[in-house]
């Protein structure tokens, strides 16, 4: 399941999804990054909003990430929705 995250999900929602067997991966320039929460990730001026929630094993996700890595590297972040000057530290509630 692909999710666009604009603020951290409620802990109860994350716990429910995790209880159903979902694991969360942030979709970033470096690939699919495992994490315990669904939350906006900031890296310098860039905001990464997209996440994968999946039942797949960590090994399967690592293989998918490796296959997608060249495509992630080719994305020009300044042409995507990840640059959000309107969130430049003024809206700390989103992360």
C-alpha positions as CSV (number, residue, x, y, z in Angstrom):
1,X,0.0,0.0,0.0
2,X,1.4,3.4,-1.0
3,X,0.7,6.2,1.4
4,X,1.2,10.0,1.2
5,X,2.0,11.3,4.7
6,X,1.5,14.9,5.4
7,X,1.8,14.6,9.2
8,X,2.6,11.8,11.6
9,X,-0.1,9.1,11.8
10,X,-1.8,8.6,15.2
11,X,0.0,5.9,17.2
12,X,-3.2,3.8,17.3
13,X,-3.4,3.7,13.5
14,X,0.2,2.7,13.2
15,X,-0.2,0.0,15.9
16,X,-3.4,-1.3,14.2
17,X,-1.5,-1.6,10.8
18,X,1.5,-3.2,12.5
19,X,-0.8,-5.6,14.3
20,X,-2.1,-6.7,10.9
21,X,1.5,-7.4,9.8
22,X,2.4,-4.2,7.9
23,X,5.9,-2.8,8.0
24,X,6.6,0.8,7.0
25,X,9.2,2.0,4.5
26,X,9.9,5.6,3.6
27,X,10.4,6.1,-0.1
28,X,13.4,8.3,-0.4
29,X,16.3,9.1,-2.8
30,X,18.3,6.4,-1.1
31,X,15.6,3.8,-1.6
32,X,13.1,2.1,0.7
33,X,14.1,3.0,4.3
34,X,12.5,0.9,7.1
35,X,11.1,2.8,10.0
36,X,8.7,2.4,12.9
37,X,6.4,5.3,12.0
38,X,4.5,6.9,9.2
39,X,5.8,10.5,9.3
40,X,7.2,13.2,7.0
41,X,11.0,12.9,6.6
42,X,13.0,16.0,6.1
43,X,16.5,15.9,4.5
44,X,17.8,19.5,4.1
45,X,15.3,21.4,2.1
46,X,13.6,18.2,0.9
47,X,10.5,16.7,2.4
48,X,9.8,13.0,1.7
49,X,6.1,12.2,2.1
50,X,5.6,8.9,0.4
51,X,5.7,5.5,2.3
52,X,5.2,1.9,1.5
53,X,3.2,-0.2,4.0
54,X,3.7,-3.9,3.1
55,X,3.5,-7.5,4.3
56,X,6.6,-8.4,2.3
57,X,9.7,-9.6,4.1
58,X,12.6,-7.3,4.7
59,X,14.6,-9.3,2.2
60,X,12.0,-8.9,-0.5
61,X,11.8,-5.2,0.2
62,X,15.6,-4.9,0.0
63,X,15.6,-6.6,-3.4
64,X,12.8,-4.3,-4.6
65,X,14.7,-1.3,-3.3
66,X,17.9,-2.4,-5.1
67,X,15.9,-2.8,-8.3
68,X,14.4,0.7,-8.0
69,X,17.6,2.4,-6.8
70,X,18.7,3.6,-10.2
71,X,15.2,5.1,-10.8
72,X,15.3,6.8,-7.3
73,X,18.7,8.3,-8.1
74,X,17.4,9.7,-11.4
75,X,14.5,11.7,-9.8
76,X,15.1,15.4,-9.8
77,X,13.7,16.3,-6.4
78,X,13.4,20.0,-7.3
79,X,10.7,18.9,-9.9
80,X,8.6,17.0,-7.4
81,X,6.4,17.8,-4.4
82,X,9.3,17.2,-2.0
83,X,10.5,20.8,-1.9
84,X,8.1,22.6,0.4
85,X,9.3,26.1,1.3
86,X,6.0,26.7,3.0
87,X,7.0,24.1,5.5
88,X,10.4,25.5,6.1
89,X,10.5,25.0,9.9
90,X,7.4,27.0,10.5
91,X,5.1,24.0,10.7
92,X,6.9,21.6,13.1
93,X,3.6,19.7,13.7
94,X,4.0,17.9,10.3
95,X,7.0,16.0,11.5
